[in-house]
């Protein structure tokens, strides 16, 4: 009778300490793995959002240039060893590093109201709406994470006066470079073409 009593007790015993520790350990491993996956997903999402913001910034810069060039006139393309000393005369060029023009509300007689976009030697795009002669008027458009390659360019056709040219002024913008963010390098290539809205033929 006593033997049967102890057998019943043994059959009804609960989890041992070892079994409990194993269960808790498995639970902790699963929780840690889940937390790690969640943190990695959150980090990837943040990187993706930041990269998307930079790409959107580039698209906005391209849209800003094309919109203002479309409504502007008297394009002056800057190439090679050209400088910003005289940009009031219309001039075509291929593969230039900058472009100046009169805005829609600009006056050809005013040398301090041209709009200027140019790519500098550090791979950044700058803009001025107060002419090329005051350095402080230039604003950097591209974020520091963006590096514009030397293959980027402005090309202008038909900028010269009508007497010497029957081509409607036409601008092609090409931006090539890379985005470096969180040690991840992403190349990009953007290109657009703009025709002057004002009839010039």
VONU-432249 format. One record per residue (C-alpha): residue in three letters; x, y, z. Coordinates in steps of 0.02 Angstrom, whole numbers, padded with zeros to 5 digits, always signed. Example, Ala and Ser with C-alpha at 12.3 -4.5 7.8 and 13.67 -1.06 7.14 Angstrom:
BEGIN
ALA+00615-00225+00390SER+00684-00053+00357
//
This chain:
BEGIN
UNK+00000+00000+00000UNK+00141+00120+00046UNK+00232+00077-00116UNK+00079+00116-00221UNK+00059+00284-00131UNK+00235+00340-00176UNK+00212+00282-00356UNK+00058+00393-00371UNK+00155+00540-00300UNK+00295+00514-00426UNK+00171+00506-00569UNK+00093+00672-00518UNK+00254+00769-00493UNK+00277+00936-00588UNK+00419+01002-00697UNK+00593+00980-00634UNK+00713+01127-00616UNK+00810+01070-00770UNK+00653+01064-00877UNK+00603+01237-00819UNK+00774+01308-00860UNK+00770+01230-01033UNK+00597+01302-01068UNK+00649+01476-01008UNK+00810+01468-01111UNK+00714+01421-01269UNK+00592+01562-01236UNK+00734+01687-01215UNK+00820+01627-01373UNK+00660+01649-01473UNK+00629+01822-01399UNK+00808+01878-01433UNK+00800+01816-01613UNK+00635+01906-01638UNK+00702+02067-01563UNK+00858+02056-01672UNK+00753+02034-01828UNK+00641+02179-01777UNK+00789+02295-01744UNK+00870+02248-01910UNK+00707+02280-02002UNK+00690+02449-01917UNK+00870+02495-01961UNK+00844+02445-02143UNK+00684+02547-02147UNK+00774+02701-02080UNK+00914+02681-02208UNK+00787+02659-02346UNK+00692+02815-02292UNK+00852+02918-02282UNK+00909+02857-02453UNK+00737+02894-02524UNK+00747+03070-02454UNK+00915+03099-02538UNK+00852+03032-02705UNK+00697+03141-02691UNK+00812+03289-02659UNK+00906+03251-02821UNK+00744+03236-02917UNK+00688+03403-02845UNK+00852+03485-02900UNK+00830+03418-03075UNK+00650+03478-03079UNK+00701+03650-03013UNK+00832+03671-03149UNK+00723+03609-03291UNK+00572+03714-03239UNK+00671+03875-03223UNK+00768+03844-03383UNK+00607+03811-03477UNK+00536+03981-03431UNK+00703+04071-03444UNK+00798+04136-03596UNK+00969+04198-03656UNK+01060+04039-03605UNK+01247+04053-03578UNK+01337+03887-03564UNK+01499+03879-03464UNK+01631+03754-03518UNK+01816+03720-03501UNK+01911+03870-03432UNK+01762+03988-03444UNK+01727+04094-03291UNK+01577+04186-03222UNK+01640+04359-03268UNK+01525+04381-03418UNK+01370+04275-03438UNK+01251+04402-03515UNK+01287+04348-03695UNK+01194+04194-03759UNK+01315+04052-03793UNK+01296+03869-03840UNK+01417+03732-03788UNK+01430+03545-03763UNK+01471+03461-03597UNK+01482+03621-03496UNK+01501+03632-03308UNK+01374+03771-03283UNK+01236+03875-03359UNK+01176+04054-03335UNK+01015+04129-03403UNK+00886+04265-03381UNK+00739+04210-03277UNK+00561+04235-03336UNK+00556+04403-03246UNK+00736+04451-03284UNK+00797+04598-03387UNK+00941+04579-03511UNK+01002+04753-03465UNK+01028+04700-03283UNK+01189+04602-03257UNK+01144+04557-03079UNK+00984+04461-03105UNK+01041+04308-03203UNK+01009+04138-03130UNK+01160+04022-03124UNK+01179+03836-03095UNK+01351+03757-03093UNK+01444+03601-03036UNK+01601+03642-02938UNK+01763+03543-02919UNK+01702+03459-02759UNK+01555+03378-02848UNK+01419+03492-02780UNK+01285+03591-02873UNK+01266+03775-02832UNK+01131+03900-02878UNK+01119+04089-02880UNK+00970+04198-02923UNK+01065+04361-02902UNK+01191+04346-03043UNK+01364+04268-03041UNK+01462+04412-02967UNK+01422+04395-02782UNK+01494+04235-02708UNK+01380+04243-02557UNK+01227+04230-02669UNK+01267+04050-02715UNK+01178+03913-02619UNK+01229+03730-02617UNK+01085+03623-02681UNK+01152+03447-02662UNK+01170+03367-02490UNK+01342+03315-02427UNK+01303+03131-02459UNK+01293+03163-02647UNK+01449+03171-02755UNK+01424+03231-02935UNK+01544+03151-03059UNK+01646+03248-03187UNK+01547+03161-03324UNK+01397+03268-03275UNK+01363+03415-03388UNK+01252+03550-03461UNK+01238+03555-03650UNK+01156+03700-03741UNK+01104+03710-03924UNK+01037+03861-04017UNK+01071+03991-03884UNK+01143+04120-04004UNK+01034+04259-04079UNK+00913+04218-04220UNK+01021+04295-04358UNK+01157+04167-04333UNK+01051+04022-04280UNK+00882+03947-04327UNK+00881+03823-04182UNK+00758+03846-04039UNK+00865+03853-03880UNK+00879+03680-03805UNK+00965+03622-03645UNK+01015+03446-03595UNK+01061+03411-03414UNK+01153+03254-03363UNK+01192+03211-03182UNK+01301+03061-03143UNK+01369+03022-02972UNK+01352+02921-02814UNK+01266+02932-02646UNK+01368+02878-02495UNK+01260+02847-02342UNK+01301+02738-02191UNK+01449+02663-02286UNK+01333+02610-02427UNK+01374+02681-02600UNK+01231+02698-02724UNK+01266+02759-02902UNK+01139+02863-02996UNK+01112+02933-03170UNK+00985+03070-03207UNK+00956+03156-03373UNK+00828+03277-03441UNK+00808+03395-03588UNK+00724+03564-03590UNK+00670+03676-03733UNK+00650+03863-03705UNK+00465+03906-03695UNK+00488+04079-03770UNK+00490+04067-03960UNK+00663+04114-04024UNK+00665+04061-04207
//
